[in-house]
Amino acid sequence: MSEPAENQLTEEAVRKVAHLSRLAIADDQIPRYTAELASVLEHIEKLLALEVEGVEPMAHPLAVINRLEDDVPVEGLPVTALLENAPAVKGDFIAVPKVLGEGS
């Protein structure tokens, strides 16, 4: 195997990134992830080459306008209608499995 170019990603580098990321990658998957990570790094290089001087940062790529209407209180759903839609009911309450404490 020939020596990798200065900016070419090595399998050793992929193993190090996987280790630092706490990812378990099988030896037979290393070539695949080497190619995928190299592709991601190439894309980042292209982004870094873009001229962005004077471009204002934006929070969203589309012109989004927040709807800042006043909250208007309305009558809520009646308890009986709510309980009709619940998967399990116990008295006037929605029954759910116990998640805290001992027992089931």
Backbone bond lengths (Angstrom), bond angles and torsions (degrees), N, CA, C in turn:
res aa  C-N    CA-C-N  psi(-1)  N-CA   C-N-CA  omega(-1)  CA-C   N-CA-C  phi
1 M - - - 1.447 - - 1.526 107.85 -
2 S 1.312 116.42 137.46 1.456 120.66 -178.29 1.512 111.04 -80.11
3 E 1.315 115.50 161.27 1.465 122.35 179.28 1.526 109.68 -67.19
4 P 1.345 119.48 132.92 1.464 120.88 -179.24 1.526 111.08 -68.02
5 A 1.319 115.00 148.67 1.460 120.45 176.32 1.526 108.99 -63.94
6 E 1.327 115.89 162.81 1.458 120.75 -175.16 1.530 112.87 -55.45
7 N 1.331 117.18 -39.32 1.467 119.30 -177.40 1.526 112.37 -102.70
8 Q 1.325 117.61 9.32 1.465 120.28 178.85 1.519 109.28 -82.55
9 L 1.300 116.29 140.29 1.455 122.16 -178.25 1.524 109.86 -79.51
10 T 1.314 117.33 133.59 1.462 121.49 179.51 1.522 110.02 -99.70
11 E 1.332 114.71 159.97 1.465 119.21 176.62 1.527 109.93 -65.06
12 E 1.316 116.82 -33.25 1.463 120.94 177.86 1.530 110.42 -62.87
13 A 1.331 116.95 -39.90 1.464 120.84 178.51 1.531 110.38 -65.60
14 V 1.328 116.82 -38.56 1.470 120.34 178.69 1.524 109.91 -65.68
15 R 1.324 116.77 -40.88 1.470 119.49 177.62 1.539 110.47 -62.29
16 K 1.336 116.93 -39.52 1.462 120.67 179.43 1.526 111.05 -66.13
17 V 1.333 116.79 -43.97 1.471 120.62 177.73 1.524 110.01 -61.77
18 A 1.332 117.25 -43.00 1.462 120.92 178.56 1.529 110.32 -61.55
19 H 1.330 116.40 -42.75 1.464 120.31 179.35 1.523 110.77 -62.89
20 L 1.335 116.85 -46.95 1.463 120.53 -179.63 1.522 111.76 -64.53
21 S 1.340 116.16 -29.58 1.462 121.23 179.55 1.521 112.11 -87.61
22 R 1.316 115.38 -1.23 1.466 121.98 -177.84 1.523 111.70 58.19
23 L 1.346 114.83 43.22 1.457 121.74 177.09 1.525 108.99 -107.80
24 A 1.316 116.00 134.21 1.461 120.52 176.35 1.524 107.68 -94.03
25 I 1.327 115.85 114.07 1.463 121.01 -179.96 1.521 107.75 -120.06
26 A 1.331 116.11 125.93 1.466 120.85 179.09 1.527 109.80 -68.38
27 D 1.325 115.95 152.17 1.464 120.88 -178.55 1.527 112.37 -56.34
28 D 1.330 117.21 -36.62 1.466 119.18 -178.72 1.527 112.53 -73.33
29 Q 1.330 118.11 -11.80 1.472 121.73 178.53 1.531 112.60 -93.88
30 I 1.319 117.54 -12.34 1.463 121.80 -176.40 1.530 112.20 -57.06
31 P 1.350 120.20 -47.55 1.476 118.51 179.56 1.530 112.87 -59.14
32 R 1.329 116.89 -39.23 1.470 120.59 178.93 1.526 110.75 -62.12
33 Y 1.338 116.55 -48.33 1.458 120.10 -178.15 1.528 112.10 -71.66
34 T 1.331 116.50 -27.31 1.461 119.30 174.85 1.523 109.37 -62.57
35 A 1.336 116.25 -45.74 1.465 120.32 179.46 1.529 111.17 -66.07
36 E 1.322 117.35 -42.13 1.468 120.59 -178.77 1.528 111.32 -65.80
37 L 1.322 117.26 -44.11 1.458 120.04 -179.79 1.525 110.38 -67.77
38 A 1.324 117.02 -37.14 1.465 120.34 176.76 1.522 110.13 -61.86
39 S 1.319 117.07 -38.79 1.462 121.28 178.39 1.529 110.94 -64.51
40 V 1.315 116.57 -41.91 1.466 120.98 178.46 1.528 109.77 -63.60
41 L 1.325 117.13 -43.99 1.458 120.54 -179.35 1.528 111.82 -66.24
42 E 1.341 117.18 -34.79 1.465 120.56 174.89 1.524 110.70 -62.45
43 H 1.324 115.77 -42.45 1.471 120.32 178.74 1.528 110.46 -62.62
44 I 1.313 116.96 -42.10 1.461 120.84 178.67 1.524 110.45 -62.94
45 E 1.338 117.52 -40.04 1.464 120.75 177.35 1.529 110.74 -60.08
46 K 1.341 116.73 -40.49 1.467 120.59 178.25 1.524 110.45 -64.06
47 L 1.337 116.66 -40.81 1.463 120.03 179.12 1.525 111.17 -65.74
48 L 1.322 116.41 -39.26 1.466 119.93 179.84 1.523 111.82 -67.45
49 A 1.334 117.16 -23.81 1.460 121.07 -179.45 1.531 112.50 -80.82
50 L 1.318 117.88 -11.46 1.462 121.02 -178.98 1.521 111.21 -69.01
51 E 1.308 116.25 142.38 1.470 121.77 176.22 1.526 108.18 -85.14
52 V 1.288 117.16 113.23 1.462 121.34 -177.29 1.531 111.98 -121.35
53 E 1.308 116.45 12.21 1.464 120.18 178.26 1.526 109.55 -59.74
54 G 1.321 116.64 125.72 1.453 121.33 178.35 1.517 114.79 85.22
55 V 1.322 117.93 -2.34 1.466 120.93 178.59 1.529 107.96 -84.71
56 E 1.319 115.89 124.14 1.464 120.40 -179.38 1.533 110.46 -72.75
57 P 1.326 117.51 135.25 1.473 119.90 175.14 1.523 110.02 -64.47
58 M 1.315 116.02 148.70 1.459 119.27 178.08 1.522 109.67 -131.37
59 A 1.308 114.62 151.61 1.448 120.12 -179.96 1.520 111.47 -86.42
60 H 1.330 116.97 -19.93 1.459 121.49 -176.47 1.520 108.21 -151.86
61 P 1.338 118.45 140.66 1.471 119.39 -178.09 1.522 114.32 -73.08
62 L 1.298 117.78 -14.33 1.457 121.33 179.65 1.521 110.56 -109.99
63 A 1.321 115.78 157.72 1.465 120.05 177.13 1.528 108.45 -76.64
64 V 1.305 115.63 93.56 1.458 121.11 -178.02 1.521 108.66 -102.82
65 I 1.309 115.80 133.28 1.458 120.77 178.47 1.523 107.84 -114.45
66 N 1.323 116.24 124.09 1.457 119.90 178.14 1.518 110.06 -69.18
67 R 1.296 115.42 139.22 1.463 120.25 174.92 1.515 107.25 -88.96
68 L 1.294 115.67 107.88 1.455 120.34 -177.01 1.527 110.41 -110.17
69 E 1.323 114.60 54.31 1.462 119.08 179.39 1.523 109.36 -80.13
70 D 1.322 115.42 156.05 1.454 120.25 176.76 1.526 109.76 -66.98
71 D 1.344 114.80 142.34 1.461 119.57 173.68 1.526 107.97 -74.21
72 V 1.303 114.91 131.58 1.458 120.23 179.17 1.521 107.83 -119.09
73 P 1.333 116.96 118.21 1.466 118.48 179.14 1.530 110.81 -65.18
74 V 1.312 115.32 137.23 1.460 120.89 176.90 1.515 108.03 -130.18
75 E 1.295 115.94 162.63 1.461 121.66 178.02 1.529 108.68 -64.91
76 G 1.317 116.60 132.88 1.456 121.11 -179.25 1.520 111.88 -79.54
77 L 1.317 115.02 175.35 1.456 122.45 178.17 1.524 108.95 -69.46
78 P 1.311 118.77 132.25 1.474 119.56 177.77 1.529 110.73 -61.08
79 V 1.331 115.77 145.63 1.462 121.06 -177.50 1.523 110.95 -56.56
80 T 1.310 117.57 -39.91 1.479 120.11 -178.76 1.530 110.77 -62.95
81 A 1.318 117.79 -39.72 1.468 120.83 178.97 1.528 110.28 -68.17
82 L 1.313 116.05 -38.79 1.454 120.01 177.72 1.520 111.10 -63.21
83 L 1.316 116.67 -46.69 1.467 121.00 -178.30 1.533 111.66 -65.78
84 E 1.324 117.59 -28.25 1.467 120.06 177.27 1.525 111.39 -65.14
85 N 1.331 117.68 -26.39 1.455 121.96 -179.39 1.531 113.24 -93.52
86 A 1.313 117.56 -6.09 1.460 121.25 -177.91 1.524 110.16 -77.65
87 P 1.335 117.69 144.36 1.463 120.09 179.23 1.533 112.94 -69.55
88 A 1.345 116.59 -29.89 1.466 120.80 178.06 1.518 108.56 -147.46
89 V 1.338 115.52 141.72 1.463 121.08 -176.68 1.517 108.75 -130.93
90 K 1.345 115.67 142.78 1.457 121.71 174.43 1.519 106.76 -134.22
91 G 1.316 116.61 104.35 1.460 121.33 -175.01 1.524 109.50 68.86
92 D 1.331 115.95 -126.20 1.463 120.86 177.80 1.534 112.16 -99.83
93 F 1.316 116.25 23.65 1.462 120.33 -175.87 1.522 111.51 -126.75
94 I 1.314 115.99 156.19 1.463 121.21 172.89 1.516 106.87 -80.27
95 A 1.323 117.74 127.00 1.461 122.42 -178.94 1.526 109.28 -85.51
96 V 1.336 115.19 131.06 1.465 121.16 177.86 1.524 108.34 -131.48
97 P 1.327 117.22 155.89 1.468 118.80 178.30 1.524 110.90 -67.09
98 K 1.312 116.31 148.24 1.457 122.37 177.89 1.521 107.94 -69.03
99 V 1.352 116.88 131.75 1.459 119.87 -179.25 1.526 112.40 -119.86
100 L 1.296 119.17 -9.96 1.455 122.45 179.82 1.502 110.49 -121.45
101 G 1.304 116.63 153.98 1.453 121.23 175.46 1.523 110.92 83.36
102 E 1.297 114.39 -172.25 1.462 121.26 -177.84 1.519 110.40 -92.45
103 G 1.281 115.50 160.25 1.467 121.05 178.29 1.498 111.58 87.39
104 S 1.318 114.49 -178.76 1.468 118.00 -178.24 1.503 111.74 -117.59
